[in-house]
Amino acid sequence: MLRVYGIKNCDTVKKSLKWLDNNGLSYEFIDVRQQPLQKETVTGWLKQLPAESLLNKRSTSWRNLSDEQKSVDNRDAIAALIAEQPTLFKRPLVETGQNIYCGFNEKLWSERYL
């Protein structure tokens, strides 16, 4: 079963969940505003994904960070920052049990999940 992390009012997350439903795929959705992320969870993501792939640097949340926060470059500090401000990661984030993917792309999702 897929585990999908996101925010329920995010348009990209809505589109991805609709795609999963339309394709009959089972998943567990975790709204990170209702179920706060644990730093350990994010640390696990960062073991599979580079920070550049995980961080959404186009988000308002990113733009509102201080220069000091934006300059963190170790896994532990980045994990703490994302756990504290979950809107900083690219959504949706999908755990397949073996792999982790960020973002929604219908063509790629068809190749991965169907």
Phi, psi and omega per residue, in radians:
M1 nan 2.461 3.108
L2 -1.407 2.554 3.028
R3 -2.030 2.116 -3.057
V4 -1.994 2.143 3.107
Y5 -1.832 2.396 3.106
G6 -3.141 -2.811 3.119
I7 -2.197 2.224 -2.969
K8 -1.077 -0.423 -3.135
N9 -1.668 0.125 3.080
C10 -1.356 2.232 -3.094
D11 -1.057 -0.692 3.135
T12 -1.165 -0.677 3.096
V13 -1.148 -0.768 3.108
K14 -1.005 -0.795 3.140
K15 -1.095 -0.728 -3.115
S16 -1.205 -0.698 3.114
L17 -1.147 -0.667 3.092
K18 -1.105 -0.713 3.113
W19 -1.085 -0.780 3.112
L20 -1.059 -0.790 3.120
D21 -1.076 -0.812 -3.111
N22 -1.118 -0.424 -3.138
N23 -1.760 0.151 3.036
G24 1.181 0.452 -3.137
L25 -1.619 2.373 3.115
S26 -1.518 2.511 -3.107
Y27 -2.724 2.809 3.007
E28 -1.976 2.198 3.133
F29 -1.748 2.253 3.086
I30 -1.999 1.938 3.067
D31 -1.443 1.946 -3.018
V32 -1.250 -0.148 3.024
R33 -1.444 -0.527 3.136
Q34 -1.598 -0.531 3.110
Q35 -2.136 1.568 -3.069
P36 -0.954 2.515 3.116
L37 -1.254 2.537 3.011
Q38 -1.644 2.512 3.132
K39 -0.983 -0.645 -3.131
E40 -1.098 -0.644 3.106
T41 -1.084 -0.834 -3.125
V42 -1.152 -0.661 3.081
T43 -1.028 -0.719 3.079
G44 -1.074 -0.719 3.092
W45 -1.063 -0.741 -3.082
L46 -1.226 -0.239 3.042
K47 -1.324 -0.410 -3.136
Q48 -1.836 -0.481 -3.101
L49 -2.079 2.417 3.013
P50 -1.201 2.636 -3.119
A51 -0.957 -0.640 -3.137
E52 -1.079 -0.532 3.104
S53 -1.391 -0.486 -3.068
L54 -1.541 -0.693 -3.078
L55 -1.317 2.341 3.074
N56 -1.682 1.592 -3.071
K57 -1.399 -0.008 3.063
R58 -1.695 -0.032 -3.078
S59 -1.377 2.728 3.044
T60 -1.060 -0.675 3.135
S61 -1.007 -0.755 3.134
W62 -1.129 -0.794 -3.116
R63 -1.102 -0.470 -3.135
N64 -1.449 -0.125 3.123
L65 -1.273 2.692 3.047
S66 -1.271 2.815 3.096
D67 -1.043 -0.623 3.115
E68 -1.098 -0.770 3.122
Q69 -1.138 -0.689 -3.133
K70 -1.166 -0.389 -3.064
S71 -1.602 -0.010 3.121
V72 -1.072 2.434 -3.066
D73 -2.373 0.121 3.063
N74 -1.847 2.629 -3.036
R75 -0.946 -0.738 -3.094
D76 -1.109 -0.792 -3.129
A77 -1.195 -0.678 3.112
I78 -1.155 -0.744 3.108
A79 -1.057 -0.752 3.130
A80 -1.116 -0.703 -3.141
L81 -1.124 -0.779 3.140
I82 -1.206 -0.688 3.113
A83 -1.095 -0.639 3.137
E84 -1.288 -0.623 -3.105
Q85 -2.300 1.413 -2.997
P86 -1.135 -0.208 3.088
T87 -1.322 0.032 3.124
L88 -1.449 -0.254 -3.135
F89 -1.668 2.634 3.138
K90 -1.192 2.303 -3.065
R91 -1.990 2.659 -0.191
P92 -1.321 2.775 2.998
L93 -1.892 2.234 -3.076
V94 -2.048 2.197 3.004
E95 -1.769 2.228 3.139
T96 -1.741 -0.071 -3.023
G97 1.842 -0.582 3.114
Q98 -2.118 -0.505 -3.082
N99 -2.248 2.849 3.105
I100 -2.276 2.347 3.135
Y101 -2.310 2.557 3.091
C102 -2.014 2.525 3.045
G103 1.497 2.960 -3.138
F104 -2.132 2.206 3.041
N105 -2.479 1.963 -3.017
E106 -0.982 -0.746 -3.131
K107 -1.111 -0.850 3.125
L108 -1.103 -0.704 3.133
W109 -1.118 -0.661 3.103
S110 -1.080 -0.695 3.118
E111 -1.205 -0.653 -3.073
R112 -1.389 -0.753 -2.892
Y113 -1.901 -0.227 -3.125
L114 -1.784 nan nan
